[in-house]
Amino acid sequence: MTRVLLDNISKTYPGVAPSVAGLTLNIAEGELFTLLGPSGCGKSTTLRMVAGFVQPTGGRILFDDTDVTNAAPNRRNTGMVFQNYALFPHLTVAGNVSYGLNARKVTAAQKHSRIDTALSQVGLDGYGDRRIDMLSGGQQQRVALARALVIRPSVLLLDEPLSNLDAKLREETRTEIRATQKEAGITCLYVTHDQAEAMSMSDRIAVLEAGEVHQVASPRDVYHRPATAFVARFIGRSNVFTSEVVAIESHTVVVRLGEGTIVKAPIVADTASASATVGMTTAVSLRPEAISLTVNPVTVGSHELTGRVLTAEFTGAVNIYEVDWHGQTLVVSVPGALDRADPGDTVAMAPAQGLVWMVHP
């Protein structure tokens, strides 16, 4: 297995802001590491620099202790799965899978064995003689994955590989990719803009925006402990409040929201809360499921927010409400079995004090 180090790499094109600005990432052996962010954030550019298709403007790329920054793509031993699969329609499944082996001059006996193994890894035993146009989109995606695996790459690179599949097939295929990658023990760098995809598959996630990294963490920490307001809003849905620090207690930061409501966020080392000072302007994040809701309350507690329901959506497991609170739209998610609010209803929203999280604005 191979460790990948991106050491302060950047990519700048003339006349525009940097596509990637001083990016440093350390990807462990056998890790499935995901670059996540909106379109244009630099994630695919980063992946292509690792593959050797794009030359960095600055910085270094290392596979273990070998500097591959200036190495040609065919000298890096990477396997890549493209967004559109890039399969050859005139070749059979086996012909597509064997493409990389032909370039490596693998013997015929070894070639057949490795093709069979690769097709077995992706669940396509017996498909070798089929034409590409006889396959479903999901099966074509697995052929592309088998073609990347068959060369026994040091690093597996996947660029939005599920974006052309329908929702149900995406869920099934991401499970297969995760299982195949772990079974093969290959270090994997995965690119996607789909938060659910990244959360369900990754060992760690780097959240990018405008060529810069906002946070590198496990899926759970990215969701429950976002570093910045951007991460909080981009991963799932979150309510982000501009606030003022009014006190520092032994284990919590006391903050006042815009209309005066007081909430407390835990102090955690190496997060925004650790550097909080009284009087500073900051931001806090509160997930929709961390808010309880009372419809048409008789009284309102000092720590509750009062608002008016704008939209109500029943999804079965949960009710999702958009609520107007002093001109800011808050999202609240409560179990579907609870009383349903309707648009126009007044509601009291009680933040779960232990789930308030301070973020960098």
PyMOL commands that set and color helices and strands:
alter all, ss='L'
color gray80, all
select helices_A, chain A and resi 43-51+73-75+93-97+99-103+108-121+132-134+137-149+167-184+195-201+219-224+229-234+272-275+288-290+353-355
alter helices_A, ss='H'
color red, helices_A
select strands_A, chain A and resi 4-11+20-27+32-36+58-63+66-67+78-81+155-159+187-192+204-209+212-217+239-248+252-257+262-266+281-286+291-295+305-314+318-325+328-335+346-351+357-359
alter strands_A, ss='S'
color yellow, strands_A
deselect
rebuild
show_as cartoon
